[in-house]
Amino acid sequence: MRTPQLIAAIHSVAQGDAILTPRVTRQVIERGVPRALPAAQREHIRALFSTLSPREADIARLIADGLSNAEIADRLVIQQASVRRNVSRILAKLGLRDRVQIAVEWYRSGM
């Protein structure tokens, strides 16, 4: 991890975010997400994700890829505060409690 990323990660953790590397995120999902869901359940999850704005959907995808708020901000060329606001909106819209649930539901939907 480069120094600016390390500093950003420390700030993120201090603000209450969790930092998982992409490798760890994939391992969590592989071990904790059922491989096959019934089609109706998969479609229900996809319908929930379809309520997200394009920006929120981009952020949800990047969360599912294991990126931190700082990494998402860098990738999308936006402020970390904007990422945090969008994550809060995603959680509220989908009725989820944390970033891990966003990633899990993203993969469960087959997105």
C-alpha positions as CSV (number, residue, x, y, z in Angstrom):
1,M,0.0,0.0,0.0
2,R,1.4,3.4,-0.9
3,T,1.8,6.1,1.8
4,P,-1.1,8.2,0.6
5,Q,-3.3,5.1,0.5
6,L,-2.2,4.1,3.9
7,I,-3.0,7.6,5.3
8,A,-6.4,7.5,3.6
9,A,-7.1,4.1,5.0
10,I,-6.2,5.2,8.5
11,H,-8.6,8.2,8.1
12,S,-11.3,5.9,6.8
13,V,-11.0,3.6,9.7
14,A,-11.0,6.5,12.1
15,Q,-14.3,7.6,10.6
16,G,-15.8,4.2,11.2
17,D,-15.3,2.6,7.8
18,A,-13.9,-0.9,7.4
19,I,-11.0,-1.5,5.0
20,L,-10.8,-4.8,3.2
21,T,-8.4,-5.5,0.5
22,P,-9.9,-6.8,-2.8
23,R,-8.4,-10.2,-2.1
24,V,-10.0,-10.4,1.4
25,T,-13.3,-9.1,0.1
26,R,-13.4,-11.9,-2.6
27,Q,-12.5,-14.5,0.1
28,V,-15.3,-13.2,2.4
29,I,-17.8,-13.4,-0.5
30,E,-16.6,-16.8,-1.8
31,R,-17.0,-18.3,1.7
32,G,-20.1,-16.5,2.7
33,V,-22.3,-16.1,-0.4
34,P,-24.3,-19.0,-1.7
35,R,-23.4,-19.9,-5.3
36,A,-26.9,-20.3,-6.7
37,L,-30.0,-18.3,-5.7
38,P,-33.5,-19.0,-7.0
39,A,-34.2,-16.8,-10.0
40,A,-36.9,-14.9,-8.2
41,Q,-34.6,-14.0,-5.3
42,R,-31.9,-12.9,-7.7
43,E,-34.4,-10.7,-9.6
44,H,-35.6,-9.2,-6.4
45,I,-32.1,-8.2,-5.5
46,R,-31.4,-6.8,-9.0
47,A,-34.7,-4.8,-8.8
48,L,-33.4,-3.2,-5.5
49,F,-30.1,-2.3,-7.2
50,S,-32.0,-0.8,-10.1
51,T,-33.3,1.9,-7.8
52,L,-29.8,3.3,-7.4
53,S,-28.6,6.3,-9.4
54,P,-25.9,5.6,-11.9
55,R,-23.3,7.1,-9.5
56,E,-24.6,5.0,-6.6
57,A,-24.5,1.8,-8.8
58,D,-20.9,2.6,-9.8
59,I,-20.0,3.0,-6.1
60,A,-21.8,-0.2,-5.2
61,R,-19.8,-2.1,-7.9
62,L,-16.5,-0.7,-6.6
63,I,-17.4,-1.6,-3.0
64,A,-18.1,-5.2,-4.3
65,D,-14.7,-5.1,-5.9
66,G,-13.2,-4.4,-2.5
67,L,-12.2,-0.7,-2.9
68,S,-12.1,1.6,0.1
69,N,-13.8,5.0,0.1
70,A,-10.4,6.6,-0.7
71,E,-9.8,4.3,-3.6
72,I,-13.4,4.9,-4.9
73,A,-12.9,8.6,-4.7
74,D,-9.6,8.4,-6.6
75,R,-11.1,6.1,-9.3
76,L,-14.2,8.3,-9.8
77,V,-12.4,11.6,-9.3
78,I,-14.7,12.7,-6.5
79,Q,-14.3,13.7,-2.8
80,Q,-14.3,11.0,-0.1
81,A,-17.2,12.9,1.5
82,S,-19.2,12.4,-1.7
83,V,-18.4,8.7,-1.6
84,R,-19.5,8.5,2.1
85,R,-22.8,10.3,1.3
86,N,-23.4,7.9,-1.6
87,V,-22.6,4.9,0.5
88,S,-25.1,6.1,3.1
89,R,-27.8,6.5,0.4
90,I,-27.1,3.1,-1.0
91,L,-27.5,1.5,2.5
92,A,-30.7,3.4,3.1
93,K,-32.2,2.6,-0.4
94,L,-31.3,-1.1,-0.1
95,G,-32.1,-1.5,3.6
96,L,-28.6,-2.8,4.3
97,R,-26.4,-2.1,7.4
98,D,-22.9,-2.1,6.0
99,R,-20.5,-2.2,3.0
100,V,-20.0,-5.9,3.3
101,Q,-23.7,-6.4,2.8
102,I,-23.6,-4.2,-0.3
103,A,-20.8,-6.5,-1.7
104,V,-22.6,-9.7,-0.8
105,E,-25.9,-8.6,-2.3
106,W,-24.1,-7.4,-5.4
107,Y,-22.6,-10.8,-6.0
108,R,-25.8,-12.7,-5.0
109,S,-27.7,-10.8,-7.6
110,G,-25.2,-11.9,-10.3
111,M,-24.3,-8.3,-11.1
